[in-house]
Amino acid sequence: MFEKLKNRWDLKSGWQVAIVLLVFACTGFTVMFLKEPVLSLFAAKEERNWVFSTVYYILIFPVYFVILLFYGFIFGQSKFFMGFVKKTLSRFKRN
């Protein structure tokens, strides 16, 4: 599995693959932990409906990339994640 990811992402070593996966994990956990405090700013848990979750997911999308770049920088993989973010965002710009 590591070899497949290493080739797909054009990484140099298995350790680099592990670090990239760690960055994705840290980003995911951070976003997960941000949900409740962010939504609590707008409404109590009992008052929320599907609209709040929908708005959260739309707003967290750009924040996810900022957090991803932050962790990428901390773990020394900023070059990889800058390319990853640019590639991902370019997919949304297509007609």
C-alpha positions in Angstrom: 0.0 0.0 0.0 2.8 2.4 0.9 4.5 1.7 -2.4 1.3 2.4 -4.4 0.9 5.8 -2.5 4.5 6.6 -2.9 4.3 6.2 -6.7 0.9 7.9 -7.0 2.0 10.9 -5.0 5.6 10.9 -6.4 7.1 10.7 -2.9 10.7 9.6 -2.2 10.3 7.2 0.7 7.9 5.2 2.8 8.5 7.6 5.7 7.4 10.5 3.6 4.1 8.6 2.8 3.7 8.0 6.6 4.2 11.7 7.3 1.7 12.7 4.6 -0.9 10.3 6.0 -0.2 11.7 9.5 -0.8 15.2 8.2 -4.1 14.1 6.7 -5.1 12.5 10.0 -4.2 15.5 12.1 -6.1 17.8 9.7 -9.2 15.5 9.9 -9.1 15.4 13.7 -8.7 19.1 13.9 -11.6 19.8 11.7 -13.7 17.2 13.6 -12.9 18.9 16.9 -13.7 22.4 15.5 -17.3 21.5 14.5 -19.0 21.6 17.8 -17.4 24.9 19.1 -18.0 26.6 15.7 -21.6 25.5 15.5 -22.1 26.5 19.2 -21.4 30.1 18.3 -24.5 30.2 16.1 -27.0 28.0 17.9 -27.5 25.6 20.8 -27.3 21.9 20.0 -31.0 21.4 20.4 -31.8 24.3 18.0 -29.7 23.1 15.1 -31.1 21.5 12.0 -29.6 20.2 8.7 -29.0 23.8 7.6 -26.4 24.4 10.2 -24.5 21.2 9.2 -24.7 22.1 5.6 -23.4 25.7 6.2 -20.6 24.3 8.4 -19.4 21.9 5.6 -19.4 24.7 3.0 -17.5 27.0 5.3 -15.1 24.4 6.6 -13.9 23.5 3.1 -11.5 26.4 2.7 -10.5 26.2 6.4 -9.6 22.5 5.8 -7.0 23.5 3.2 -5.5 26.2 5.5 -5.2 23.6 8.3 -3.8 21.1 5.9 -1.1 23.6 4.8 -0.4 24.4 8.4 0.2 20.8 9.4 2.1 20.2 6.1 4.5 23.0 7.1 4.9 21.8 10.6 5.8 18.3 9.4 8.1 19.5 6.7 5.9 18.6 3.7 4.7 22.0 2.6 5.8 21.5 -1.0 3.7 18.4 -1.3 0.6 19.9 0.3 0.9 23.2 -1.7 0.8 21.0 -4.9 -2.0 18.9 -3.4 -4.2 21.9 -2.6 -3.6 23.6 -6.0 -4.4 20.4 -7.8 -7.6 19.8 -5.7 -8.8 23.4 -6.2 -8.1 23.3 -9.9 -10.5 20.4 -10.2 -13.3 22.7 -9.1 -12.4 25.4 -11.6 -13.1 23.2 -14.6 -16.2 23.8 -16.7 
